[in-house]
């Protein structure tokens, strides 16, 4: 199966059209992304969250919001979920709603959680919107992730990776697996990004085929059998 890739600019346009032309809200897209992220996390944990410790590192933006949705689903599936807010910026509106839900469930920020104690790290710090290098406080957390030796699942892109060029910042998260959304971003498929991306998976966030056609892309339905597919297979 041929899976085309999008530039970062095209993905921004996909998000815009989803909201403005199709009425598929950011909240709906975030829910789809986070649910699929939780499902892939469970597969990495051998299909069960029971007795497993998962730490979800959340940025302030929409990527962080997807991680928060995943945290909710994993908690509901029996995982021992730990949250870490990263970056210090105020949460955007929709991620703030997700954070409030988690707070009502009894989950709190655990800034001093030892990443070495987790069975899985979910990297939901920075998505495709990275410009330049991660800020120093974020870079420090990325260094801790890489030093932990704990398997990492990144949402959309490993934090620190330029999704247009495939260039890795110093530092960049080195993931065991990356779950990207809608279609792969071109930078994820470059030779320079392979080590950071790890196994690349694609998640359905319910983009209508007609939207892709409006962008000049003729894409056959990708998710015949599953809402998560591994690329290259």
N, C-alpha and C positions, 0 to 999 in steps of 0.2 A: 504494500500500500504506500503510495506516494503521499507524504504529508508536507505541504508547503509551509514556509516560514514567513513570519511577519517582521517588518522593521518595527522599532519602538514607536515611531510616528504612526504607523498603521494600527498598532494596538491601541494607541490613544484614541484614534478615530473609531475603532470598533467599540470601545467603551462609550464614546460619545453617542454613536448611533444607537447602541443598545438602549440607552437612557432616553434620548431625545426623540428618536423615530419609532422605537418599538415599545416604549414604556416599560422596559425591563429594568427595574431600579437597581441602583448600586447595592442596596440591601439584599435583593434577590441574588445578584451575582456573587456577593460575598458569602451568602449562605451556601450556594452551590460549591464555591471554591473550598470553603472550610469543611463541608461535609465530605468532599472527595479527599481532602488532605487528611482528615481523620481516618478515612477508610484505608488509604495507603499506609498511614502510620501503623494501623492494626495489622496489615499484611506484613509489614517489616517486623512486627512483634509476634509473628506467627499466628495471626488471626485472633488474638485474645489480649485485651488490655488488663485482665485480672492479675493483680499482683505486680504489674509493670509500672515503673516510674517514668513519666514523660514530662520533660520541661519544655514549655512553650515560650520562646523569646519573641516579644511583640514590639514592633515599632509603633509610632504614633499614627501612621497612615493606614491606607486601605489594606496593605499587605499584613500589617499587624492585626487588623480587624478579621481577616481570613484566619489567621492563627488563633484568634479568640474563639471563633466559631468552632474550629477544630478542637480546641480545649474543652468546650462544652460537650461536644459529642463524645470525646474520649472519656471524660468524667462520667457521662451517662452510661458508657460501656464498661465501667469498672476500673479504669486506669487511675493510678495515683498521679494526679496532674498538679504541676507546679508552674506558676506564672512568673515571668520576669519582664517588666517593662524596660525598654532599652531606649536611650537617647535623651530623655528628659523633656522633649517637646510636648506641648498640650495635645491630647488626642483630638483627631478630627471628629466631626459630628457622628458619623455612623459607627466608627470604632468605639467612640465613647458610649454609645448605646450598648454595644456588645460587652464592653467592660462592666457596665452597670449590671447586665444580666449575670455575668460571672460573679460579681460581688454579692448579688442576692443569693447565688448558689453556695456562697461561703468560700469562694476562691479569692485569694488576695495576692498582691505583689510580694514576691520573695526575692529581693535583690541579692541576698547573700546565699542563695541556694548553691550547693556545690555541684557543678555540672558533671563531675566524675561519678556522682551517685545516681545518675539517670540511666535508664536503659535506652532512651532515645531522646535526642534534642530536635525540636522543631524550630527551624530558623524562619521566622516571619518578621524580620526586621526591616529589610529594604526590598522593594519590588523592582519593577522596570523603570521607576522614576529616578534612579540614582544619577546625580550630576556630580562629576568629580569624585573625590575620595570620601569615604565615610569620615564623619567628624571624629575627633580624638576619643570621646567617651564611647562612641559606637565601635571604633576600631579596637579599643581595649577589650570589649566584650567579644568581638570576633576572634581576637587572639586567644581568649579563654576557651572559646568553643573549639578551636583547632587544637589547643593543647590538651583538651580533656580526653581525647581518644574515644569519646562516645559517638556512636553512629548518628549522623545528622540527616534530616529530611528538610530540604529548603522549599519554600513556597514561591513559585513563579521563577525565581532565579536565586542562586546563592548570593547572600548579601555581600556587596563589594564588587560584583561582576557588572560590567557595562554590557547591557543586553543588545546594544547596537553593534559594538565592535568585538565583543568577546574578550575584551581586555580585563585583566584582573588587577584590582587595586592592591596595595599593600596596607592592610591585609584584606583578604577575601575569604569567606567561608568555604571550606572544602567539604562538600556534602557527599554522602554515600548515594543519595538519590535526590532528584529535584522534580517537583511536580509543577509543571508550567500550565498555563491556563489558555483555553481557546485554541491557539496554535503556537508552535514554538517560536520564540524570538530568534532572529538570525544569529545574534551573538552567542546563543547557547550551543549552536551547532559548529562553531569554529574549533579548530584544533587547539587553540590556546585556552579554550574554556573547558575542554573535556575533563581534565583532572578535577576541576572545582565542581562541575555539574554532577559527576558520577552517572548513575543510571538515570536517563531522562524519561519521565512519564508525562502524559498529556491528560488533562482533565476537562470534561464537558461542563461548561457554564451556561449552556443552552443558547448559544449564538445561532440565530436563524440562518439557514443557507442563503436566503435572499440578501442578507446583509453582506455576506462575502461577495455575492455577485455584483452588488452595488459598488464594491471596491475593485471590481475587475478580476476577482478570483473565482475560478470554477472548482469547487471543492465537493467531492462526493461525501456522503455521510460517513463520519469516522467511527462513531460510537455504536456500532451495530450490536455488540455483545456486552459492552461494559462502559461505564462512565469514566473509566481510567484505562488508558492503553500505554504500553511501553513502546517508545519510538525505536525504530531500527529492527522491529520484528514483523 
